Amino acid sequence: MNAPHPSAREREQLYRDMDPLNLTPLWEVLHALVPREPATPCVPALWKWDTVRPLLLRAGAAITAEEAVRRVLILENPALRGQSAITQSLYAGLQLILPGEVAPAHRHTQSALRFIVEGTGAYTAVDGERTSMRPGDFIITPSWTFHDHGSEAEGPVVWLDGLDIPMIRFLDAGFAENGAARSQEVTRREGTSFARYGHNMAPVRHDAPFGATSPIFSYPYERSREALERLERDAPVDAWDGVKLRYVNPLTGGSPMPTMATFMQRLPAGFRGRGWRQTDGAVYSVVEGAAVVHLDSPRGTQQFEVGARDHFVVPSWHTARFESDAGCVLFSYSDRPVHQALGIHKEERLQ
Ligand code: 1HN
């Protein structure tokens, strides 16, 4: 090898001299700091229900909900192992609760969503009000509200937990505390919040009880499904998304949680979607039916064949396209509200 150019040798000495002072030259890292376009380290990933479910049930035999506090298998992005993250900003896990169990009350700064995957008859209690869980229901735990879960079901109940854990960790802004009792005392009958806020009406003299988070804890699948079915029948189908609706905070029209947006969409039978990409990486739970997800990025092309209760992640700025022969319903969540609050959200739809 040739001897380094004098200026190169000088530079290396300069770097060595500044290093102990915790100084480093910007020009060596500038390109990576300000990429021409998003270059996420996250990779697409798929968790098939058939392979995850037996492990969840084994976890049910290995530890009680009480001992685990939350009996969850974390869906870790293969490129972010050890970070409890499915994207750079989002956490995802599958939680199991068995008949008679209680996951004890606590609260934390992190916002959580639950999307029910299997089983009926478990409940979550938020701020003294219980909500029953049914497959396809989308349920919210607002930041800093006490919550506990319990099950009076016949069999296992599993839901997807979506939290903004990596985001709150990044901001070093997390607090948590345990509740005084294992299960919260019930102070409002089930359905009270839904009656107050869930019918395109709102109490005349109530402020937002949970600040920036929706006052509705549960968005039942029955209603989302009905809306999607009607729109598939009676309105134009979008060439990229099929029929896609976003869940809203009824008091603001914005996302149900300040850090996470949630969506449900229906791909009609025979759907051949066009490609799109967006800056918000998204986590998907397949509710019904089956689809093929085509993914493209500079790293390559992939296809996921997905069916009911499978989970997958579409990272930031990866081009995705959906196809479905039999029809499919997809739930998804992302950090889009944060992108929008910062004025940096970007979406491209390919023709
Ligand atoms: C949590 O509180 C729940 O309440 C689930 O069910 C998953 C992951 C990390 C931190 C808190 C729950 C969680 C969590």
Residues whose N, C-alpha, C, O or C-beta is under 5 A from the ligand:
A	BS01	1HN	R70 D161
